[in-house]
């Protein structure tokens, strides 16, 4: 019985260590993905700014109303 507990403890430690390493890898991948998304958002923002006319927006006209 004591031997079985020892094996279980070693197995649980191994599982904990694998989960810890997996969590660190996942955290690294998430950070990289967030950085890439931020860069893409900057590019989109720049593209939208380039498309936006400078100066005030034209006022709507009432040409269709009588």
Secondary structure, DSSP 8 states (H G I E B T S, - for coil): -HHHHHHHHHHHHHHHHHHHHHHHHHHHHHHHHHHHHHHHHHHHHHHHHHHS-SS-------TT--
